[in-house]
Amino acid sequence: MKYGLLILLFTCILACKKSKNKPVYDWKTIEVTATAYNSLAYQTSDNPHITAFGDSLKPGMKYIAVSRDLLALGLKHNTPVAVEGMEGLYLVKDKMHWRWKKRIDIYMGEDVKAAREWGRKKLIITYGVEID
């Protein structure tokens, strides 16, 4: 209930402040498998602080990576996402390997212990698709 109220409040704030420069969103919900990752070379690439979209990662940022099938559903670069069980909104800043489907990866800086404790979960995400 608290989760739905947060989304409703955020949507109302965005709708009330509609202007040419502020996007308005149509909120969609989907069940995904959520894992966590760190900006470490052995988990990503030789340059672990740069995402597949070219953004820089720094610990503390609320970023997620999405499986490429979710891009077609509107979870594109910089899409705001509410993750069940997590505080605040996350932004899509990275893409996962083609082999993954209906999956997100939550960025947890360099805290490997936190990422391992998170593990793998099926949960609901709510994401905003910008309305033109």
C-alpha positions as CSV (number, residue, x, y, z in Angstrom):
1,M,0.0,0.0,0.0
2,K,2.8,2.4,0.9
3,Y,4.5,1.6,-2.4
4,G,1.4,2.5,-4.4
5,L,0.9,5.7,-2.5
6,L,4.4,6.8,-3.3
7,I,3.9,6.2,-7.0
8,L,0.5,8.0,-6.9
9,L,2.1,11.0,-5.1
10,F,5.0,11.2,-7.5
11,T,2.6,11.0,-10.5
12,C,0.5,13.8,-9.0
13,I,3.5,16.0,-8.5
14,L,4.7,15.5,-12.0
15,A,1.2,16.2,-13.5
16,C,0.7,19.3,-11.4
17,K,4.1,20.7,-12.6
18,K,3.6,19.9,-16.2
19,S,5.5,22.3,-18.5
20,K,7.5,22.2,-21.7
21,N,10.6,21.2,-19.9
22,K,9.2,18.7,-17.4
23,P,8.3,15.2,-18.6
24,V,5.0,13.6,-17.7
25,Y,4.9,9.8,-17.3
26,D,2.5,7.0,-17.9
27,W,3.4,4.5,-15.2
28,K,3.6,0.8,-16.0
29,T,4.3,-2.2,-13.8
30,I,6.0,-5.5,-14.5
31,E,7.4,-8.4,-12.6
32,V,11.2,-9.0,-13.1
33,T,14.0,-10.9,-11.6
34,A,16.3,-8.5,-9.7
35,T,20.0,-9.0,-9.0
36,A,22.7,-6.6,-8.0
37,Y,26.1,-5.6,-9.4
38,N,29.1,-3.6,-8.5
39,S,31.5,-1.4,-10.5
40,L,34.3,-3.9,-10.4
41,A,36.2,-5.1,-13.5
42,Y,35.6,-8.8,-12.9
43,Q,31.8,-8.2,-12.9
44,T,31.6,-5.8,-15.8
45,S,34.5,-4.8,-18.0
46,D,38.0,-3.4,-18.0
47,N,36.4,0.0,-17.4
48,P,33.8,-0.8,-14.7
49,H,32.8,2.8,-14.0
50,I,31.3,3.4,-17.5
51,T,27.9,1.9,-18.5
52,A,26.8,0.5,-21.8
53,F,25.1,3.9,-22.4
54,G,28.3,5.8,-21.6
55,D,27.3,7.1,-18.2
56,S,29.8,7.2,-15.3
57,L,29.1,5.1,-12.2
58,K,29.9,6.3,-8.7
59,P,29.0,4.5,-5.5
60,G,25.7,5.9,-4.0
61,M,24.0,6.5,-7.3
62,K,20.5,5.0,-7.7
63,Y,21.1,3.3,-11.0
64,I,19.9,0.0,-12.6
65,A,20.8,-2.0,-15.6
66,V,18.0,-3.7,-17.6
67,S,17.9,-6.7,-19.8
68,R,17.6,-5.7,-23.5
69,D,14.1,-7.1,-23.9
70,L,12.9,-4.5,-21.4
71,L,14.2,-1.6,-23.6
72,A,11.4,-2.4,-26.1
73,L,8.8,-2.1,-23.2
74,G,9.9,1.5,-22.6
75,L,12.7,1.0,-20.0
76,K,15.1,3.0,-22.0
77,H,18.1,5.2,-20.9
78,N,17.2,7.5,-18.0
79,T,13.8,6.0,-17.4
80,P,12.7,6.4,-13.7
81,V,12.0,3.2,-11.9
82,A,10.5,2.4,-8.5
83,V,11.8,-1.0,-7.3
84,E,9.7,-2.9,-4.8
85,G,11.4,-3.0,-1.4
86,M,13.8,-0.1,-2.2
87,E,13.5,3.5,-1.3
88,G,13.3,6.2,-3.9
89,L,13.5,6.1,-7.7
90,Y,16.3,4.6,-9.8
91,L,17.3,5.5,-13.3
92,V,18.1,3.1,-16.1
93,K,21.8,3.8,-16.9
94,D,23.1,0.4,-18.1
95,K,22.2,-2.5,-20.3
96,M,22.7,-6.2,-19.5
97,H,24.0,-9.0,-21.8
98,W,21.5,-10.3,-24.5
99,R,21.1,-13.6,-22.7
100,W,19.1,-12.1,-19.8
101,K,15.3,-11.7,-20.1
102,K,12.9,-9.7,-17.8
103,R,15.7,-8.8,-15.5
104,I,17.2,-5.8,-13.8
105,D,20.5,-5.4,-12.0
106,I,20.6,-2.9,-9.2
107,Y,23.9,-0.9,-8.9
108,M,25.5,-1.2,-5.4
109,G,28.7,0.7,-5.9
110,E,31.7,-1.4,-4.8
111,D,29.9,-3.1,-1.9
112,V,30.2,-6.7,-2.9
113,K,28.8,-7.9,0.4
114,A,25.6,-5.9,-0.1
115,A,25.2,-7.2,-3.6
116,R,25.6,-10.8,-2.5
117,E,23.2,-10.3,0.4
118,W,20.6,-8.9,-2.1
119,G,20.9,-12.1,-4.1
120,R,18.2,-12.8,-6.7
121,K,14.6,-11.9,-6.2
122,K,11.4,-11.8,-8.2
123,L,9.7,-8.5,-7.6
124,I,7.6,-5.7,-9.1
125,I,9.0,-2.6,-10.7
126,T,7.0,0.4,-11.7
127,Y,8.5,2.6,-14.5
128,G,7.6,5.8,-16.2
129,V,7.2,6.0,-19.9
130,E,7.4,9.6,-21.0
131,I,4.2,11.0,-22.5
132,D,4.8,13.4,-25.5
